[in-house]
Amino acid sequence: MGDKTHGKRNTNRADRSDGAPDIPGQIVLVFQGGGALGAYQAGVYQALHDGKVEPHWVIGTSIGAVNGAIIAGNLPENRIARLTQFWDGVARHGVEAASWLPILGNWLRDLATVTQGVPSFFTPQLGSWAGIQAHVRPDRAAFYSTGPLRATLSSLVDFDYLNQKAMRLTVGTVNVQSGRMRYFTNRDAPMDVEHVMASAAFPPGFPSVQLEGESYWDGGIYSNTPLEAVLDDRPRRDSVIFSVQLWPSNGPQPESILQVMSRQRDIQYSSRNESHLARQKQIHCLRHVIRELGKYVPEEKRDAPEVQELLAWGCGTTMQVLELDAPAFDNDDLNRDIDFSSSGIERRWLAGYEDTARLLKLAPWRDRLDPMEGISVFRMASVEGRR
C-alpha cells in the first residue's frame, strides 16, 4: 500500500526553510480502534510524513495502538515501509466482493475471516468454539489466538528505539477486574510488545493480556477515542491534534434492522468525542478565568504558597483539534471492520492519504483562536461518493 499514492504528494506552500508547515506547539496523532478500518490511519500518517509533518506524540487504542507502535517504534525513514509490511501482511487476497452480487461477496469474505482468521494477526482457537462455558486460563478465554500478532509486532517494532522516547507513544487499555481505563506511555516507563497487545485485546475475540500482574483488555470497550488522555495530560502544552475518526458520530436514520445494527456500532465506537470536547472547553474557560484573576492578586500576596497553589490551576494553553473522518464506501456492511480484503485496505489507505493532504493544504492551525475558549475543532469530512 505504501507505493499506491506516489504522485499525490502534498504541494502546500512551505512555511519553513526545510519545507515543513509551521505548526505551533506539539503535534499529536489520536487513533481510534476499528480493525481493518485502521488502514485509513496508515494513509493519514503517510500524508503527514510526505508533508514533512512528524508527530511528537501518537496515542491509540486497539488497531490505533498497533499503527501507533509501528510509527513510534521505528526511525522516520523506516515507518512507511513497516506500516506497508503490516498491512500487506494482514491483507487477504482472493476474497473480493463480486460486483454483480455484493451482499453474497461480502458474506463470503467475512466468513473467511471469521473461520480462518488472518494468519499474521489472529487464528481460531477451535477448543473455544466448542465450549464457551468451559473454565480455562485467561489466555485461552477467547475465540482467537493473537500469537501471530505478537510475532508480527516483534518483527516490525523496535522497542529499544521506542523506549529512547524520540516520539511519545500512549496506548489505551481497560483493567478487566476494576473496569477502569488505563493509559500506558513510554514517557513514564519502558513499554514492550505486551502493552500493545493489551490495547488490541478486544473480547471475546481476543484474550486478555497480563501487565504488572493484572489482566487488561482493549481500551476501546471503555473509550474508543483516547482524546481525553491528550486534553488531560500534565504538564499541559499547546497542541495541534490530528484526531482520526474511523466510526462516524453522525449518520442517517436507519431504515432496516441491519442498518440499525450498523448505526448502533457507529455510535458505540465513535465514543463521545463531542461531549469530551464540550467538557474540556468548560474546564479551559475556568482555567483562563483563574489565570486572569491572578493578575489582580496584590504583589505582596502572590508569592504565598497557598496562593501559588491556587494560581497553578490557571492555564493559557491552546488545543486545536483537527478531525479526519474516515469515509463510508459503497459495499460497506455491518462487518466492515473485518474487511481485510486487499482492495478494502488499499482504498482506505488511499482515502486517508487524500483527506490528510487536503487538510494540510487548508492549514487550519493558522486560524486565530479565542484565548478564553482555548479549544477549537476543525472537522475535515471525507469525500462523498467513494466506491
N, C-alpha and C positions, 0 to 999 in steps of 0.2 A: 504493500500500500504506500510505502514511503516515496515511491517514484511516480505515483499517479498524478501528482499536482505540479510537476515540472512545467515551467512556463506560466504559472499562476502566482508568481511572487508578488508580495506587497510592493506597490510602486509609490507609496506615500512619500511626500517630500520629507527629507531627513531634517531632524531638529538639531542633531549634534554632529560633530565632525566625523564620528565613527559610523554615521548612518542610522543610529538608533533613535527612536522617538524620545523626546524629553518628557518622560512620565515622572511626575512628582511622587516622592515617598516610596515605600516598599511596594513591590508588585507581588500580588498573591493570586494563586490559582486555586479555585474551590471546585472539586469534582464530586458529583453525586454517584451513588451506586445505580446500576442498571444493566448489568450483564453485557450482552453483545452490543447494547446501545453505547457502551463506552468507547467504541471505535470513533465516535464523534469527538471525544476528548482528545484522542491522538491527533486528529486533524487540527483541532484548536491549537494544541501545542506546536505542531509543525508550522502553522502560520505565524505564531508568535516568534518561533525560532528563526524563520526566514525573514521576519521583520525586525530582527535583532532586539527582540524583547525577551529577556530571560527573567523568569520569576525569582524572587528571593525566597519564596515560601510556597509549597504545594501542600494542600490539605485535602484528603479524600476519604471516602467511605466505600467499601466493597470494591467494585471494579475501579472506582476512582482512586482507591488506595494502591491498587496494582499499578495503574498507569502512573500515579504519583511516585511510587517507589522506583519504577524504571527511569523516570525523568531525574529524580533527585539522586539516584544511586549510580549515575554514570557521568563521565565527563561530557560537557556540552556537545562536542563533536561526535559523540557516540550515541546520543539519545534517540535520534530519529531511527537509526539502524536497529537499536534494541527494541523500540516500540514496534517497528516493522516486523522484527523476528517474532515478537509475541503474537501480534495479530495475524500474521501469516500462519503461525503455528496453531492457532485456535480455529482458523477458517476451515469450514467444511466444503469440500468441492463435490460437485455432482448431486447436490440436494437443492438446486434452484427450483423455485415455483414455476410451474408451466404457465405460460402467458394465456393459454386457452382455457385453463381451469385452475385459477389461482388458489381457490379455497382448498382443493384437494392437494395441490402442490405444497401449500403452507402446512397442511396437516401431516403430510409425509415427511417434510423437513423437520417439523417439531418432534414427530415420533422418533426419527432417527437420533435426535439429540437426547431425548428422554431415555430411550432404551440403550443407546450405545455410549452416551456421554460425549465428551470432547477429549481426545487422547492426551493432549498436553495440558489439560485443565482439570477435568474430573472424570471418573469412571464409576459405573454402577457397583454397589455392594449388594450382590444378589441375596445374601442372607437377610439383609434388612427388609427387602421387599417381601420376603416370605413370612416374617414375623415381626410386625410393628409393635407388639406388646412385650416382646422378649426383653429382659433386663440385660443390658450389655454395657461395656465400657463407654465412657463419653465419646471417644474417638470412633466408636462403631455405631453410635446412635444417630445415624443419618442414612439417607438413601444412596449417597455417593461418597467415594473416597476422593480427597483432594491431594493425595500424594503426588500426582503428576504436576499440580500447580506448584507445590513446594520445590520440586526438581527444576521446573521451568524458571521460577523466580531466582533460585540459587544460581542458575546459569546466566541470567540476564541482569541481575542487580549486584553491583559491587558494594557490599555492606561496609567494607573498610572505608571506601571513599564516602559513602553516605554518612558515616559517623565522624568524618572530618568536618562536617557541617558547612560545606561550601554552599549548600542550599538546605533550607529547613524543610523537613517532612513531618507531617502530622497525620495520623490515621485514627478513624473513629471506630470504637468498639462499644459493646454493651456487656456488662457483667451478668452472666447467666443467673446467678443466685440473687444478687441485690437488685437487678433490673436497672442499674444506674449506668448512664453514659460515661465513658472514659476515653480521653484522647491521649495517645502516646506520641511523643515527639522527640526527635533526635537532638533538639536543643537542650533537653533536660537529662536525657540518659541514652546510652547506646541502644540501637534498635537492631533486630535481626529478622530473618525471614518469618519467624513465628508471629511477630507483630502485624505484618502484612496479611498473613494467613488468617489471623483472628478477625481482622477487619473484613475479610471476604468470606467468613464462615456463616453463610446465610442458611438458617434452619428451615425446615427439616432436611433440606437437600444436602447441606454440608455440615460436618461435625464441628463442635466447639473446639477451641484451641486453648491450651494451658499457658498462662502467663503469670509469673510470680505466685504460683500455687493455686490460681483461681481460673475458672473457665470463662471464656469470652466468645461472644457471637458477633456477627456483622452489625456494626452500629446503625445500619440502615433500618433495622426493625424498630429503632427508637427515634432516630432523626436522620433522614437520608441526605439532608443538605447541611453539611457541617459549617455553615456560615457563622453561627453563633460563636464558634471557637475563635474565629478571627476577631469578631467585634468585641468579645470579652477578654481578649488577650492582654496580658500585662508584661512589660510596660506597653502602653498604647503608643502606636506610631501612625502618622499619616499614611494612608494606604490607598492604592488603586487595586480593586479586587475583581478579577475575571471569574464570575460565578457561572459555571456551565450547567445548564438545566437539561437533564435527559427526559424528565417527565413533565408535561405541561400542567401548570396550575389552572389555566383557563381552558375551556373546551365547550363544544356544542352540546345541546340537550340530546342525550342518547335516545334512540328510537327502537331499540331491541334489547333483549336480555344480554346478548353478547356485548353490545355497546355499553350497557350499564356496567358489566363486569370490567370492561376495559377502562371506562371513565373512573370507576372506583379505584383502580390501581394507580391511575394518574394522580388522583387527589391524595391517596395514601403516601405515595413516594415523592411527590413534589415537596412535602414536608414543611409546610407553614413558613415559607420564606418571607411572605409579606408581613405576617404577624411578628416575626423576629425583627424585621427592619422597622416596623412601626414602634415596637418597644424600645429598640435601640435609639431611635430618633428622640423619643421622650427622655430617655436617660441622658443622651448627649446634651439636650437642651438644659437639663438640670446641671450638668457639669459646667456648661458655659455660664449659666447664671452664677454658680459658685465662684467661677474664675473672675467674673466681672465684679461680684460683690467684694472679692478680696482686695480690689483697688481702693475700696472705701474704708478698709481697716486701718486705723492710725498706725503710723510707722513704729511707734514705741511698743505696740502690742503684736505686730505682725510676726516677730521672731519667737514669740512664746510657743513652746512645744505643742500645747493643746490647740492653738490657732493654726500652726503649721499642719497638724494632723487633719484638721477640718478643711483647710485650703487644698490639701492634697487630693481631695475628691474633685476638684476642678480640673478641666481639661479643654484644650483648644485644638485637638487633633481633628482631622477630616477623613472621612471614609467615602470613596467613590466606588459604588458597586456597579459593574458593567455586566449585565445578564445576557448570556448567549443561550437561546432556546433551540434545542435540537428539533429538527423537523419531523413531521409525520409524513410517511411515504404512502403512495398508493400501494395496496397489498399488505400494509401493516395489519397485524391482528393482535388479539389478546396477548399472545405469547411472543411479541416482537423482541423481548429481552433475551430470548434464547435463539434468535435468528442468527446463528453463526455461519450462515451461508457466505461464501466468498464474495458474492455480489452485494449482499446486505452490508457486510463490513466495509467494502470498498466505497459504497455510496454514502455511508455515514461518515467515514473518514473525510471524503471529499467535501461533504456538506460542512463539517466542522472547519475545514480549511477555508472554504469560500466565505462563510459567515464571519470568521475572525479577520480575514483580510479586509472585508468591508468595514468592520468595526475599527480596525487600525486606521483606515483612510478617514473615517469620521473624527477620530481622536477626541472623544467626548471628555477626556480628562482635562482638556483646555478650558472647559466651561467654568465660569465663576461659581463658587459655592457659598451659599449663605452661611456665615460662621455660626449663627445661632442654631441652624438646623444641623450642620456638621456631617450629615449623611445624605448623599444623593444616589439616585438609582437611574441608570440608563438601560433600557431594555432593547436589545437587538434581536428582533424576531427573525427566524429563518425564512428563506424564500419560500413562498407558497407554490403549490403545484408540482413539487418534485415527484419523480417516479422512481 
